[in-house]
Amino acid sequence: MDVKQKDNTEKGMFYIEQDGKLMAEMTYVWAGTDRIIIDHTAVNEALKGMGAGKQMVTKAVEFAREKGIKIIPLCPFAKSVFDKVTEFKDVL
């Protein structure tokens, strides 16, 4: 699965498309210039159980590390991934 990103400097999303159709998305908003707040994650039934959500969180962590920013996981799903994956704690 190829996780893509859109960002307009106020808000953005990590997402997965298949055949031009949005299959999964994780949205965020910028909180200042050094933090993003992940506020929502949705995965199409066709991708459930395939790790799509975790892949989007992983992409968000990579983005945060590249930019030197922090993540606030308000979304319960994203928070659960951060709680389980100790390697991601550096961006919290």
Secondary structure, 3 states (H helix, E strand, C coil): CCEEEEECCCEEEEEEEECCEEEEEEEEEECCCCEEEEEEEEECHHHCCCCHHHHHHHHHHHHHHHHCCEEEECCHHHHHHHHHCHHHHHHC
